[in-house]
Amino acid sequence: MSAGTNRCADPGTLRRAYLRCRRTAAAHGRTYYLATRLLSAEQRPAVHALYAFARMVDDIVDLPGRTPSDPGPAAVLDSVEYALRTAWSPPGENPPIGTGRPASLPTGFDEIVLALTDTVARFAIDPRHFWLFLDSMRMDAADSPLFRNRYPSMTALYEYMRGSAAAIGLQLLPVLGTTGPRAAAEPAAAALGNAFQLTNFLRDIGEDLDRDRIYLPADELAAFGVDEQLLAHCHRTRHTDQRVRRALRHLIAINRDLYRGAHPGIELLSPRVRPGIRTAAAVYAAILDRIEENGYDVFARRAVVPNHRRLRLAAGAALLGERPPSTPH
């Protein structure tokens, strides 16, 4: 992979690019930003760059307000991939056919990708994780052949999360560092990414329904008598039906298994980063506790972990590293 783009950037330009990424992480990723405070000065900017890129791409498919004359999300995603492949290809080598020539790029793309390219080169991150991520984002783009807004099974949902969540964990792993072969820590890194994502899906059911999306496996819901119509009724009335409560209890158990499976992998990371990752896992998994404490009332209120509890969990994660991040009440 070539980092030629960054060799042409002066230190001040690169510093401003990383600053933009840090501001994005602070504004939109409170849990991850809190965790990065426990990382080294070299690692923090890299994590901010990875987060800012993921956020920018996610916004391509999520933000409203495009005019009919604007290119659709799939075309913008193709432009992003083409630009990355062009920047990261060895000198004289063209991007693979089929990635699409740039037609439109998001606001702030140049700065964010400048920091991202520096991060990818500095930490030798495999670019394939970004292509997988972009493919999952195409699954969210209504104008893409890969689009889907319903998932019939957990297997289908994991296929989506392989790029949208597991790939993020694998992007982060080289930045965090490991005590042994990186490959040994990759399954746990992917599992933790999946755990975070499934927590988002359980918390944001109502918001996803507003966008005509259901990121929960239909067969798992059907086992408890829950279908799309019942979810829509609960969202409309802001009341969680007992069948939905039972289904959520079941899916939360699956989610906690993901956290537990990922937890031993934290010990494979470099000692310096373990407190930060424990913090992220503990604070994010606490959202599941809040859903339970709210009586599974995910349609009337958003499950939020209060700041005082975030700080307590962060301290506990730093001091009690052997404790799993979340246990059933």
N, C-alpha and C positions, 0 to 999 in steps of 0.2 A: 504493500500500500504506500502510496506517495503522500508525503506531507508538504509537498511543494507550495501549496497555498499559504501555509503558515510561515514558510521561510521568506516569503515576500512581505509578510506583515511586520511592521515595526512593533517593538515591545509595548508602546503606548496603545496602539490599536488593539493588540491582543488583550491587554489589560482591560480596556473598555469593553471588549467582547465578553470577557469573563464576568465583569461587573454586571452587565445586562443579565447574564444567566443567573447570577446570585440574586438579583432583585426579583426575577421571575420565580425562583425557588422559594424565596422568603414570602412572596405575595400569595402563592397558590399551593405550595406544598409544605404546610406547617409541620406535619409530623416528620417528614424527611429532612426539612431544614433544621429542626431541633436535633435530629440524630447526627447531622453533619457537624454540628458544633463540637462533637466528641472525636472527630477525625483530625488527621494532621493537616497542616497548612497546605501541603502539596495535594492532598486528596480532596479537600473541600471544593476547590474550583472545578475539578473534574466531575464530581457528583452533580454540582450545579449545572454544568454544561449538558450532561446526560439528561437531567430532569427537564431543563429548558427546551431541549430538542423534542423530547417526548411530549411535552405540553403543547408546543407549537404544532406538532403533527396532529395531536388529538383535537386541537381547536379547528383544524382544517375541516374535519368531518362533523364537528359539534356546533360550531358557532353559526347562528342565523344571520340573515341580512344581506346575502348575496343578491345581486341583480341578475336578470335573465341573461345579460350579455357576458357575465363573468364565467370563467371556466368552472366546471363542476369539480367537486372534491377529488374524484378519481384522477382527473387531468392534473390537478395541483400535486397530488401524491406522486404521479408519474414524473412531474417536473422536479420534485424534491429528490426522488431517487436518481434521476438522470444527473442532476447537479452533483449529488454526492459521489456517484460512480465516476463522473468526470474528474472531480477533485481528487479522488482516491486511487485512480488508475495510474499505473506506472507511466512515465513519460513516453509518448508515442503510441500508447495503447488506447484504443477507443472504447467507450462503454459498450457493454453487450447490447446487441440489437434487441429492440423490444421494450427498452426502458422509457422511450418517449423523449422527444426534445423539449426543453423548458419552454413553457408558454406563460406561466404565471407562478410566482413564488410568494410565500407569505411575508408580511411585514416583519422586519427584523431578521430575516433569514440569513443574510450575509454575516451579521455579527454572531448569531447563535452558532452557525455552522463553522465559523472561524474558530471559536472556542472548542466546538465538538471535534473538528479535525485535529486540532492540537492534542486534545485528550486521547483520541483514538490512536494517534501516532505515538504519543508519550507512553501509553500503557499497553500498546500492542493488542487492542481490542479487535476481535474478529469481525470484519464488516458484515458477515452473514447474519449476525444477530440483528442488524438494522434492516436488512432486506426482509427477514421474517416479521419484524415489527411493522414495516410498511405494508406487508401483505395482510396482516391482521387489521390494520387501519382501513384497508380497502374493503374488508368484510363489513365495515361500518358505513361505507360510502354507498349511498343509494344508486349512484350512477355507475357503479363498478360491477363487472360480471361476477365478482366474488362476494357481492353483498348478501348478507343474511341478517335478519332482525329477530329470529326465533331459533332456539336450540333444542332439538328433540331429545338429546341425551347428555349425560355428563361427558361422554367421550367427545361429542361434537363441541361442547363448551371448552373442553381442554384443548381442542384443536385451535380454537380462537385464542385461548390464553397462552398457547405455546409461543405466539408472536407478541401478544400484547402485554404479557406479564412475565412468563419464564424468560423470554429474551432480554427483558430489562434486567432481571437478576444476573443473567450471564454477561451483559454489558458491564455491570458494576463490579463483577468478581475480580477482573484484573486490577481495577483501581484499589479495591480493598486489600488485595494480596492474600496469599495463603501460606501456611507453614509447610505444606508438602506439594505434591503435584496438583495443579489447578483442576485437572479432570476429576479428582476425587471429591472436590467440593462442589462441582457443577450441579449434581442432582439436587442437593439441598438448596443451592441458590435459586434454581428454577422453581422448587417447591415453595420457597418463601415468596417469590414473585407471584405465584398462583394464589397463595394464601391471602396476600394483600388484595389481589384483584377480586377474589370471591367475597371478601369482606365488603369491598365497594359495592358489589352487585346486591348483596343482602341489605345494605344500608340504603341504597338508592333505587329501590324498586319503583317507587312512585315517579321519580324524575325520569327514569328510563321509559316508563309507560307513556309519559308525556311526549316522548320522542318516538313512540311506536316501536319500542324495543323491549324485549324480555331476555335478560341474561341469566336465566335460571333454567335448568334442564326440565323439559316438559314431562318426561317419564317419571322423574323423581317427584314432581308436583302431583301428577296424576295418582300416584300411589296413596296420596292423602285426600283425594277427591278435589284437587285444585286444578282449575283450567284457566285459560286466558280470560274468559268472561268473569269468573269469580274475582280474579285479580283486579280487573277493570272496575268491578262493582265496589270492591274494598277501597280502591283509590278514589272513586267518585264520592263515596259516602264517608271517607276518612275513618273507616272502622275495619279492624282486622278480624275476619271470620275465624272461628275456632279451627277450621280445616287448614287455613293458611298459617295459623300459629303453630300447629303440629308440623307442617311442612318446613317452616322456618327453623323450628327446634332441630329437626333432622339435618337440614343443610348446615346449620351452625356446628353440629357435631362433625360433619364432614370437613368443614372449614378448620375446626380446631385440630383435627387429625393432620391437616396440612402443616399447621404451625408446629405441632409436635414432631412431625417427620423432618421438618427443616431445622429444628433447634439443635440437634447434635452437629450439624454442619457448621454452626457458628464457631465451634471449637477448632475447626479446620482453618479458620481465617487468621490473619496476623493478629497477635494479641492486642495491638493498639486499636484495632477497629472493632473488636468484639463488643465493648460497651455501647458503641453507637448502633450497631445492628441489633443488639438485644433491646435497646431503647425503642427502635423503630418497630420491632416485632411486638414488644410489650404494649406500646401505646396503641398500635393499630389493632391488635387482637382485643384490646379493651373495648373497642367499638362493639364487638359481639356481646360483651357483658352489658353494655348500655342498651342494646336492643332487647336483651332479656329483662333488664331492670325496667324498661319502658313497656313491658308486657307485649313485646313483639309488635308494638304500635308503629310500624314503619311508614304508614300512610299519613299519619297526622303530625308526626314530628320526626326530625332528623336526629339520629343517634350521634351525639357529640360527647367526646371525652373532655371534661373541664380542665382548664389549665393547671389547677392545683393537683389534679390527679395525674396529668401528664408528667409533671415534675416529680411526683412521688414515684411513679412507675420508672421514670428515667433513672432516679437514684437507686431504686431497687434492682433494675436491670444491670446497672454498673457494679453493684456490690454483691448481688446474688446471681451470678451468671449461670449457675447450674439449675436454677428453677425454670421450668417451662414457662413460656410467655403468657399462657392463659389456661385456666383450668375451669371445668364446669362448676357452677355454684351448687 
